[in-house]
Amino acid sequence: MKSIPALLLMLLLAGCGHTSSSQPYFEPPTPPQGKALVYMMRTQVIQGSFYDSVFSINDSAVVGLNEHTYSWLFVSPGLHKVSAGQHVHPKNVYLNLQVEQGKEYFVEYTQQNMVELVRVRDAKEGKAMVMGYSYIPVK
């Protein structure tokens, strides 16, 4: 009987697992004609740190990231809603990203003073961040 609480705790912790990766940064291919390269990255978060943060573009899930991980994808030009949260939800934090072909964008999900943020980092700062993160491919 004493082992039942321990078993329940192990099952609970197993359910809180992250998508894992040990693949360090690598240079992605050049975007194809008519596309832009959008990096998504997650920094350290306190609230909800046991869960992956699901990034969505135009309300379609793209990738789940955990602390200090990143992913990238090619996106068509135009205005796109980029959001992040524990799951796809209309109330997730988001930004409207105006994408231009041939450019690189670095979108970060983070928390500051327990407030969730999705923001665009400038290219120099964003590139420096992802170079220290682990890669998780989009689904």
Residue frames relative to the residue before (quaternion, step in Angstrom):
aa qw qx qy qz dx dy dz
M 1.0000 0.0000 0.0000 0.0000 0.00 0.00 0.00
K 0.6247 0.5577 -0.3478 0.4216 3.60 1.07 -0.67
S 0.6638 0.5232 -0.3134 0.4328 3.60 1.10 -0.55
I 0.5134 0.6603 -0.4230 0.3486 3.63 1.17 -0.32
P 0.6663 0.4723 -0.3377 0.4679 3.68 0.79 -0.79
A 0.6384 0.5201 -0.3333 0.4592 3.59 1.00 -0.75
L 0.6416 0.5168 -0.3161 0.4704 3.59 0.99 -0.81
L 0.6521 0.5103 -0.3127 0.4654 3.59 0.94 -0.85
L 0.6403 0.5173 -0.3204 0.4687 3.58 1.00 -0.79
M 0.6477 0.5122 -0.3178 0.4660 3.60 0.96 -0.82
L 0.6549 0.5021 -0.3133 0.4699 3.60 0.96 -0.79
L 0.6360 0.5243 -0.3228 0.4652 3.56 1.02 -0.80
L 0.6850 0.4763 -0.2867 0.4709 3.58 0.87 -0.89
A 0.6164 0.5361 -0.3509 0.4577 3.59 1.04 -0.64
G 0.6546 0.5175 -0.3071 0.4575 3.59 1.07 -0.65
C 0.6722 0.4824 -0.2873 0.4826 3.57 1.25 -0.32
G 0.3444 0.7829 -0.4673 0.2237 3.59 1.20 0.31
H 0.3878 -0.7012 0.5577 0.2167 3.49 -1.31 0.47
T 0.5143 -0.5113 0.5569 0.4050 3.45 -1.39 0.17
S 0.1375 -0.8306 0.5354 0.0674 3.59 -0.65 0.98
S 0.0002 -0.7763 0.6301 -0.0164 3.50 -1.25 0.53
S 0.1299 -0.7663 0.6205 0.1044 3.51 -1.11 0.65
Q 0.4499 0.6870 -0.4550 0.3442 3.56 1.27 0.22
P 0.3301 -0.7633 0.5188 0.1980 3.59 -0.54 1.11
Y 0.7404 -0.3936 0.3034 0.4526 3.54 -1.34 0.08
F 0.0499 0.7493 -0.6603 0.0037 3.51 -1.20 0.65
E 0.5500 -0.6189 0.4514 0.3328 3.55 -1.17 0.59
P 0.3347 -0.7476 0.5315 0.2159 3.63 -0.64 1.05
P 0.6150 -0.5403 0.4015 0.4107 3.58 -1.21 0.29
T 0.6165 -0.5216 0.4342 0.3991 3.53 -1.30 0.35
P 0.5263 -0.6362 0.4454 0.3463 3.62 -0.92 0.80
P 0.5061 -0.6291 0.4832 0.3387 3.58 -1.05 0.68
Q 0.7011 -0.4522 0.3406 0.4336 3.56 -1.26 0.38
G 0.8216 0.2374 -0.1874 0.4832 3.57 -0.92 0.94
K 0.6840 0.4452 -0.2892 0.5003 3.63 1.24 0.16
A 0.2635 -0.7111 0.6223 0.1940 3.54 -1.40 0.23
L 0.4103 -0.6821 0.5485 0.2560 3.55 -1.27 0.42
V 0.0481 -0.7956 0.6038 -0.0077 3.57 -0.69 1.12
Y 0.2014 -0.7521 0.6210 0.0900 3.53 -0.76 1.15
M 0.1200 -0.7381 0.6577 0.0904 3.56 -1.13 0.72
M 0.0431 0.8168 -0.5714 0.0676 3.58 -0.81 0.93
R 0.1986 -0.7675 0.5995 0.1099 3.51 -1.16 0.68
T 0.2524 -0.7432 0.6041 0.1376 3.51 -0.88 1.02
Q 0.7348 -0.3827 0.3007 0.4725 3.55 -1.28 -0.24
V 0.0281 -0.7696 0.6377 0.0161 3.55 -1.00 0.87
I 0.3948 -0.7117 0.5337 0.2299 3.56 -1.12 0.66
Q 0.7454 0.3609 -0.1916 0.5267 3.54 0.67 -1.16
G 0.8272 0.1392 -0.1297 0.5287 3.60 -0.63 1.12
S 0.3291 0.7876 -0.4769 0.2097 3.59 1.19 0.34
F 0.5895 0.5754 -0.3702 0.4294 3.62 1.22 -0.30
Y 0.7205 0.4242 -0.2252 0.5002 3.57 1.23 -0.37
D 0.5224 -0.5745 0.5164 0.3610 3.52 -1.25 0.45
S 0.3323 -0.6812 0.6074 0.2381 3.54 -1.24 0.51
V 0.2605 -0.7793 0.5555 0.1276 3.55 -0.63 1.16
F 0.2146 -0.7596 0.6049 0.1053 3.55 -0.76 1.12
S 0.0734 -0.7867 0.6128 0.0149 3.55 -1.00 0.88
I 0.1459 -0.7309 0.6557 0.1203 3.50 -1.25 0.57
N 0.8312 -0.0546 -0.0385 0.5520 3.52 -0.71 1.19
D 0.6849 -0.5374 0.2457 0.4264 3.55 0.98 1.06
S 0.5831 0.5091 -0.4051 0.4865 3.61 1.17 0.54
A 0.4552 -0.7010 0.4794 0.2674 3.58 -0.70 1.12
V 0.1984 -0.7928 0.5716 0.0733 3.54 -0.97 0.95
V 0.7885 -0.1619 0.1700 0.5685 3.58 0.82 -1.02
G 0.2897 -0.7125 0.6081 0.1964 3.55 -1.26 0.53
L 0.0609 -0.8155 0.5754 -0.0114 3.56 -0.68 1.11
N 0.1944 -0.7460 0.6200 0.1460 3.53 -1.21 0.57
E 0.8174 -0.3052 0.1725 0.4570 3.53 -1.32 -0.06
H 0.8657 -0.0020 -0.0622 0.4968 3.52 -0.93 1.10
T 0.5072 0.5714 -0.4804 0.4306 3.54 0.82 1.05
Y 0.1229 -0.7827 0.6071 0.0606 3.53 -1.29 0.40
S 0.0784 -0.7443 0.6576 0.0868 3.48 -1.40 0.20
W 0.1536 -0.7778 0.5974 0.1205 3.57 -1.25 0.07
L 0.0165 0.7759 -0.6304 -0.0161 3.53 -1.31 0.35
F 0.4836 -0.6301 0.5219 0.3110 3.52 -1.33 0.32
V 0.0929 -0.8026 0.5892 -0.0070 3.54 -0.90 1.01
S 0.4832 -0.6520 0.5091 0.2868 3.55 -1.11 0.75
P 0.5905 -0.5685 0.4251 0.3838 3.58 -1.14 0.54
G 0.5217 0.6182 -0.4856 0.3314 3.53 -1.23 0.54
L 0.6177 -0.5332 0.4296 0.3867 3.52 -1.35 -0.08
H 0.0135 -0.8074 0.5878 -0.0483 3.57 -0.75 1.11
K 0.3491 -0.6942 0.5891 0.2219 3.55 -1.11 0.77
V 0.0611 -0.7802 0.6226 0.0019 3.59 -0.69 1.13
S 0.0346 0.8168 -0.5709 0.0751 3.58 -0.63 1.14
A 0.0922 -0.7816 0.6140 0.0601 3.55 -1.32 0.32
G 0.2377 0.7384 -0.6073 0.1715 3.51 -1.21 0.71
Q 0.7320 -0.4215 0.2896 0.4502 3.58 -1.28 -0.07
H 0.7650 -0.0434 0.0102 0.6425 3.58 1.24 -0.43
V 0.6380 -0.5056 0.3837 0.4359 3.59 -1.21 0.25
H 0.1932 0.7694 -0.5785 0.1897 3.55 -0.68 1.15
P 0.5543 -0.6415 0.4102 0.3363 3.62 -0.93 0.78
K 0.7040 0.4609 -0.2724 0.4667 3.61 1.14 -0.49
N 0.3709 0.7128 -0.5075 0.3111 3.62 1.22 0.27
V 0.5512 -0.5648 0.4784 0.3851 3.54 -1.23 0.43
Y 0.0157 0.8126 -0.5797 0.0576 3.56 -1.02 0.78
L 0.1292 -0.7349 0.6485 0.1506 3.48 -1.41 0.05
N 0.3819 -0.6687 0.5803 0.2652 3.52 -1.28 0.43
L 0.1262 -0.8174 0.5620 0.0081 3.54 -0.55 1.25
Q 0.2244 -0.7555 0.6046 0.1156 3.55 -0.69 1.14
V 0.1416 -0.8291 0.5406 0.0173 3.56 -0.32 1.32
E 0.1218 -0.7655 0.6294 0.0556 3.54 -1.02 0.94
Q 0.5571 -0.6347 0.4143 0.3394 3.58 -0.93 0.87
G 0.8101 0.2979 -0.2354 0.4468 3.52 -1.19 0.74
K 0.6389 0.5313 -0.3351 0.4441 3.62 1.23 -0.14
E 0.3602 -0.6894 0.5829 0.2350 3.54 -1.39 0.30
Y 0.0815 -0.7785 0.6218 0.0263 3.56 -1.08 0.85
F 0.1709 -0.7721 0.6079 0.0713 3.56 -1.06 0.83
V 0.0525 -0.8115 0.5813 -0.0282 3.56 -0.32 1.31
E 0.1256 -0.8157 0.5646 0.0118 3.55 -0.71 1.15
Y 0.1706 -0.7159 0.6648 0.1281 3.53 -1.16 0.77
T 0.1421 0.7845 -0.5850 0.1485 3.56 -0.77 1.06
Q 0.2859 -0.7092 0.5995 0.2364 3.53 -1.34 -0.12
Q 0.0395 -0.7593 0.6492 0.0215 3.52 -1.07 0.82
N 0.8325 -0.0503 -0.0227 0.5513 3.56 -0.68 1.14
M 0.6774 -0.5246 0.2563 0.4474 3.55 1.01 1.01
V 0.5592 0.5547 -0.4025 0.4664 3.61 1.24 0.40
E 0.3756 -0.7323 0.5262 0.2140 3.57 -0.80 1.04
L 0.0383 -0.7935 0.6073 -0.0105 3.55 -1.07 0.83
V 0.0742 -0.7026 0.7005 0.1007 3.50 -1.27 0.58
R 0.1140 0.8079 -0.5633 0.1307 3.55 -0.64 1.12
V 0.4408 -0.6533 0.5463 0.2836 3.53 -1.31 0.38
R 0.2397 -0.7440 0.6093 0.1332 3.56 -0.95 0.96
D 0.5257 -0.5965 0.4714 0.3817 3.58 -1.11 0.52
A 0.6906 -0.5391 0.2980 0.3791 3.57 -1.16 0.66
K 0.6618 0.5057 -0.3237 0.4489 3.62 0.87 -0.85
E 0.6882 0.4699 -0.2749 0.4796 3.58 0.88 -0.95
G 0.6549 0.5219 -0.3049 0.4536 3.59 0.95 -0.88
K 0.6545 0.5056 -0.3118 0.4677 3.59 0.92 -0.88
A 0.6432 0.5128 -0.3234 0.4676 3.61 0.96 -0.80
M 0.6433 0.5238 -0.3256 0.4537 3.59 1.00 -0.77
V 0.7235 0.4513 -0.2751 0.4441 3.61 0.68 -1.05
M 0.5828 0.5886 -0.3813 0.4104 3.60 1.10 -0.51
G 0.7157 0.4006 -0.2513 0.5139 3.60 1.20 -0.39
Y 0.6037 0.5671 -0.3418 0.4440 3.61 1.29 0.03
S 0.4496 -0.6411 0.5393 0.3100 3.57 -1.34 0.15
Y 0.4430 -0.7183 0.4908 0.2168 3.54 -1.09 0.83
I 0.0323 -0.7428 0.6685 0.0196 3.54 -1.13 0.83
P 0.3807 -0.7519 0.4821 0.2393 3.64 -0.60 1.04
V 0.5449 -0.5797 0.4866 0.3607 3.55 -1.24 0.53
K 0.4783 -0.6889 0.4738 0.2685 3.56 -1.19 0.54
